[in-house]
């Protein structure tokens, strides 16, 4: 996938792994269901009891950590940036620079499908400002504005 996308498309896990540098247990996007280049992306993460954080967060009441929900939004935002302005994922990375207006509204538990939506607020040069929402069954769980930058893998 190296061309700019100007139509809705979907990506499976193998295509996602070709773009993201993350690997198990830190891949937080299972499928991309729609990309509109330069505008928005939709996808999801299927939350399983087998996730490595559940035994400690929390015993007898497993809840997906909010910071990992934000990470899922950042990862799918990186896929949107790649699809909008392709870069070489073998030589470049998208670094998460910051988050504003983060809010957590509902817990995410095993068995949930975490639906992810990210839209571009602003893009200039290698810096992206994105707005993301994570929901389960149509109920908003978390939201925030993300700031990220494309950087060289080597310092």
C-alpha positions as CSV (number, residue, x, y, z in Angstrom):
1,X,0.0,0.0,0.0
2,X,2.0,2.9,-1.2
3,X,-0.4,5.1,-3.2
4,X,-2.5,7.9,-1.9
5,X,-6.0,6.7,-1.1
6,X,-8.9,8.7,-2.5
7,X,-11.7,6.1,-1.9
8,X,-13.0,4.2,1.1
9,X,-10.9,1.0,1.7
10,X,-10.4,-1.6,4.4
11,X,-7.3,-3.2,5.8
12,X,-6.9,-6.6,7.4
13,X,-4.3,-7.4,10.2
14,X,-1.5,-8.3,7.8
15,X,-1.8,-4.9,6.0
16,X,-2.0,-3.2,9.3
17,X,1.2,-4.9,10.5
18,X,3.0,-3.8,7.3
19,X,2.3,-0.2,8.3
20,X,2.6,-0.1,12.1
21,X,5.9,-0.9,13.9
22,X,4.0,-2.3,16.8
23,X,3.8,-6.1,17.5
24,X,2.1,-8.3,20.1
25,X,1.1,-7.5,22.7
26,X,1.0,-3.8,21.7
27,X,-1.0,-3.9,18.4
28,X,-4.2,-2.1,19.3
29,X,-5.9,-2.2,15.9
30,X,-7.4,-5.4,14.5
31,X,-9.1,-4.1,11.4
32,X,-9.5,-0.9,9.4
33,X,-13.0,-0.7,7.9
34,X,-12.8,2.7,6.1
35,X,-10.1,5.2,5.1
36,X,-10.9,8.5,3.4
37,X,-7.5,9.9,2.6
38,X,-6.7,13.1,4.3
39,X,-10.0,13.1,6.2
40,X,-10.9,10.1,8.4
41,X,-10.5,6.5,9.3
42,X,-12.6,3.9,11.0
43,X,-11.7,0.5,12.5
44,X,-11.8,-1.6,15.6
45,X,-10.1,-3.6,18.2
46,X,-11.7,-6.8,19.5
47,X,-11.0,-6.9,23.3
48,X,-10.3,-10.3,24.7
49,X,-9.9,-11.7,28.2
50,X,-6.5,-13.0,27.0
51,X,-5.1,-9.4,26.8
52,X,-1.9,-9.3,29.0
53,X,-3.0,-6.4,31.2
54,X,-6.3,-7.9,32.4
55,X,-4.9,-10.0,35.2
56,X,-3.6,-6.9,36.9
57,X,-6.2,-4.3,35.7
58,X,-8.2,-5.3,37.7
59,X,-8.4,-8.7,39.3
60,X,-12.1,-9.8,39.4
61,X,-13.1,-6.7,37.3
62,X,-11.1,-6.6,34.0
63,X,-11.1,-3.1,32.5
64,X,-9.0,-2.0,29.4
65,X,-6.7,0.8,30.6
66,X,-7.7,4.2,29.3
67,X,-4.2,4.9,28.2
68,X,-4.4,1.8,25.9
69,X,-7.7,3.1,24.4
70,X,-5.8,6.3,23.6
71,X,-3.0,4.3,22.1
72,X,-5.5,2.5,19.9
73,X,-6.6,5.9,18.6
74,X,-3.0,7.0,18.1
75,X,-2.2,3.8,16.1
76,X,-5.2,4.1,13.8
77,X,-4.3,7.8,13.4
78,X,-0.9,6.7,12.2
79,X,-2.5,4.4,9.6
80,X,-4.6,7.4,8.5
81,X,-1.4,9.5,8.2
82,X,0.3,6.8,6.2
83,X,-2.7,6.4,3.9
84,X,-3.0,10.2,3.4
85,X,0.7,11.1,2.9
86,X,2.6,7.8,2.4
87,X,6.0,7.4,4.1
88,X,8.4,4.5,4.2
89,X,7.5,2.6,7.4
90,X,10.9,0.9,7.3
91,X,12.7,4.2,7.7
92,X,10.1,6.4,9.4
93,X,7.9,6.2,12.5
94,X,4.9,8.2,13.7
95,X,5.6,9.4,17.2
96,X,2.8,10.3,19.5
97,X,3.6,13.9,20.8
98,X,0.6,14.7,23.0
99,X,-3.1,14.6,23.8
100,X,-5.5,17.3,24.7
101,X,-9.2,17.1,25.8
102,X,-9.0,13.4,26.8
103,X,-12.1,12.2,28.4
104,X,-13.1,8.7,29.5
105,X,-16.9,8.0,29.6
106,X,-17.4,4.2,29.8
107,X,-15.3,1.2,30.7
108,X,-14.2,-1.3,28.0
109,X,-14.3,-4.9,29.1
110,X,-13.5,-8.3,27.6
111,X,-15.9,-9.2,24.8
112,X,-16.3,-5.6,23.7
113,X,-15.5,-4.5,20.1
114,X,-13.9,-1.1,20.5
115,X,-14.9,0.9,17.5
116,X,-12.3,3.6,16.6
117,X,-12.8,6.8,14.6
118,X,-10.1,9.4,13.9
119,X,-10.4,12.5,11.8
120,X,-7.7,15.0,10.7
121,X,-8.0,18.4,12.3
122,X,-4.8,19.8,10.8
123,X,-1.8,18.5,8.9
124,X,1.3,20.5,8.0
125,X,4.6,19.1,6.9
126,X,5.3,16.0,9.2
127,X,2.9,17.1,12.0
128,X,-0.6,15.8,12.4
129,X,-3.4,17.0,14.7
130,X,-6.2,14.4,14.9
131,X,-9.5,14.0,16.9
132,X,-10.4,10.5,18.0
133,X,-13.4,8.7,19.4
134,X,-13.6,5.2,20.8
135,X,-17.0,3.6,21.3
136,X,-18.6,0.3,22.1
137,X,-22.1,-0.5,20.7
138,X,-22.6,3.1,19.8
139,X,-21.7,4.4,23.2
140,X,-18.8,6.8,23.5
141,X,-16.0,5.4,25.7
142,X,-13.1,7.8,25.2
143,X,-12.2,10.8,23.1
144,X,-9.4,13.2,22.7
145,X,-7.2,15.3,20.3
146,X,-3.9,13.7,19.4
147,X,-0.7,15.4,18.2
148,X,1.8,13.2,16.3
149,X,4.8,13.6,14.0
150,X,6.5,11.5,11.3
151,X,10.2,11.1,12.3
152,X,13.2,9.1,11.1
153,X,13.6,5.7,12.8
154,X,17.3,6.4,13.4
155,X,18.0,9.5,15.6
